[in-house]
Amino acid sequence: MPCPVHGGTDGFRLFRDADLTGGGVCNTCGTFPDGFALLMWVNRWSFPEALRAVAYELGLADGSRPAPRDSTNPHPRRPERDRESAMEALNRVWANSIDPADRLAEPLRAYLRRRGLFGVRLDGEVVRFHPDLGYWQRNDHDEFELVGRYPAMVALVTGKDGMPITVHRTYLTPDGRKAPVAEPKKLMAYPGDRLVGGAIRLFPPTPALGVAEGIETALAVYRRTGMPVWSAVSAGLLARFEPPAHTSLVVVWADRDRSGAGEAAALTLRERLLRRGISVAVHLPPGPIPAGAKGIDWADVWCSQPEQAAA
């Protein structure tokens, strides 16, 4: 059906287990693992607001139901593409990228240093550098236009079966900062619906495996602990993460954010994996969240420490 936030034609659907979880996915906006996450997205509510609204509907709370906020989606819709054109675009971006150790990839290395990730080595089969990637944005006439071209970190997103699905992009400036665009981090359009359960496999699979939302967070945890950590890209996909077959312990390095989405996704993942007999540990970064920030992750915690940055 059309997305309840930005419209369209048929980009939104509920999961097959929606009668139990309430979850759904929009091909453009992302994945929402349960009913609370879905309410938070559609109505722009925090987790406490969504909880209060549900309690009100069940007659468990006094007062009034929280009003939805403007639900205009801040993430522009991607153009409709068939499988062939989507694959061509993905292959073109990947083919024009270079190894992160290449001398021309200095903006990427500078970005990692600015995040405190000194000396981190990237697997060139998973994370690469694009020297001149186009950034497209929908204009007032509902058409996509080229805003500019930027250097970018590009990362391969694979499905739960390990097969490539799409590419995650982090747009940068030549001196290693996030590019001055509306969405410096974006997924490319992808064919099919195999993204749920997938991740950016930054390291080979192991029996004890970490998972975090962002690439930088995953690398920071690895640098500090030596644990291989994969990036699930977002809170919604973290909640639906599928570990490889021989992994018996999953350590979730969750984000702490004001909306509560990061913690909620981590707990959803823990409960789902525990039911399958997989051991799970969840680690949240210590608070409080700095004033003016939406949240804090493990990269913020560890990479801001001078002694760790210099290690």
Secondary structure as GFF3:
##gff-version 3
##sequence-region A 1 311
A	DSSP	beta_strand	12	14	.	.	.	ID=ss1
A	DSSP	alpha_helix	18	21	.	.	.	ID=ss2
A	DSSP	beta_strand	24	26	.	.	.	ID=ss3
A	DSSP	beta_strand	30	32	.	.	.	ID=ss4
A	DSSP	alpha_helix	35	43	.	.	.	ID=ss5
A	DSSP	alpha_helix	47	57	.	.	.	ID=ss6
A	DSSP	alpha_helix	83	95	.	.	.	ID=ss7
A	DSSP	three_ten_helix	103	105	.	.	.	ID=ss8
A	DSSP	alpha_helix	106	114	.	.	.	ID=ss9
A	DSSP	beta_strand	127	138	.	.	.	ID=ss10
A	DSSP	beta_strand	144	158	.	.	.	ID=ss11
A	DSSP	beta_strand	164	171	.	.	.	ID=ss12
A	DSSP	beta_strand	185	187	.	.	.	ID=ss13
A	DSSP	beta_strand	208	212	.	.	.	ID=ss14
A	DSSP	alpha_helix	215	225	.	.	.	ID=ss15
A	DSSP	beta_strand	229	231	.	.	.	ID=ss16
A	DSSP	alpha_helix	235	239	.	.	.	ID=ss17
A	DSSP	beta_strand	249	253	.	.	.	ID=ss18
A	DSSP	beta_strand	256	257	.	.	.	ID=ss19
A	DSSP	alpha_helix	261	275	.	.	.	ID=ss20
A	DSSP	beta_strand	279	283	.	.	.	ID=ss21
A	DSSP	beta_strand	295	296	.	.	.	ID=ss22
A	DSSP	alpha_helix	298	303	.	.	.	ID=ss23
A	DSSP	alpha_helix	306	309	.	.	.	ID=ss24
###
